[in-house]
């Protein structure tokens, strides 16, 4: 049973295209049985378990969490969690136009189950981030993003002992593939810039991401298109050119192929949801047993 749920959100970073945008902090207390499933989450989820026991499944892999555990779920992962006896947890959700490459550079692009004596410090950092989300003060953006980078860096240090030398090369490749606008490079050009042949680049990306470089670039373009359709007033033609498509009709065709709906219908379907959520707010609800 959901006993206490506090939800603090500020979506300004998403609307303004910050490279990294912490937009939501949740504080949850559950008593008894609880189960939840998410088929797709386009953001990083950082979960701190303060007490109780929760079992997560991420892309089929099982993770058992108890008090003091930290779980990182990278973007675009299918996950679920369940608990038989309740728990108290703290959750930070982060998006951003450069999130994937930042996570890769920090060695945080895979699910991570961590334990650390820094648990309390990390929890306090999330508390400070929540305070900034509640204030919604544009002048606090540098401090807000700075604290978020510091949190990710601290988490990166916890997993650094497991990082491999090739991770740096991978992070460079992901950053170049993710860049769909400035200094756009073809996949052969990316391979040459990394002193790799195309086949080596193909193997590296397929091994780490499970898709080809071309498929991954299409995914990044799709995510950028979704973001621009939802949070800007750019026309579909302007979005197509912004993302490097010479033909807006081809962009619309590719978007429909990848997303299952046209850009126009995607924006129309979001209109009602955007109207309902445009007033950024804090929601607190409690249900007593």
C-alpha positions, 0 to 999 in steps of 0.5 A: 500500500502506498503510504506516502508519496512526494513528487517534486518536478520542474520541467524547465530544463526539458523545455530549454534543451539543457545538456543535463536536466534533473526534473523530478525527485520522488520520496516514497514510503510503501507498506505491504505489497507493491508492484510496478512495471515500466516498458520505456523510460527516456531518462536516468533513474537513480534510486536510493533505498533507505529501508525495506527490501525491493526486487528490481528486474531490468531487461530481465536481470534481477537486482535485490535491494535493501537499505543502503543500496543505490540502483542506477537505471540508464535511459531506454531500459525496460524495468519493474520492481516489487516488494512484499513488505514495504520500503522507503526510497528516494528517486532522482530522474534526469534527462538532457540532450547530451545525457547518453554521452555524459553517462557513457563518459562517466561509465554509467551507461549500464545498470549499476547496483552500488553500496557506499559509505557515501549513501547519506551524502548522496541522499543529501545531494538529492535533497538539495536538488529537490529544493532547487526544483521546488524554487523554480528559479532560473537563476539557480540553473547553474547550481542545479546542474552543477550539483547534478554533475557532482552527484553523477561524478560521485556515482562514477567514482563508485564504479570506476574500478570496473571501467575498461580502457576502451570505455573512453573510446566508446564514450567518444563514439557515442557523443559523436553519434548523439550529435545530430546538429552541430558539426554533423559527421557521417559514420565513416567520418566518425570512424576515421576521427577515432582512428578506427575502420568502420567494421571496428566501430560497428563491432564496438557499438553493437557489443555495447548498445546491441544495435548498429551505429546507424540504428543508434544514430536513428534512435538519437535523432528520434529522441531529439525529434520527440523532445523538439515536438513536445517542448518547442514550437518549431515547425516540422520542417524546421525540426527536420532541417535542425536534425540534419534531414534535407527533405522534411517528407523523408524525416516524417517518413522515418519518424513514422517508421521508428515511432509508429506515428507521424510527427504531426499526430505525435504532437497532436496526441501530446497536446492534451497531456502538455496542457494538463502538466504545463503548470509545474507543481509539487504533488504530495499525497498520503494514504494511511493503512 
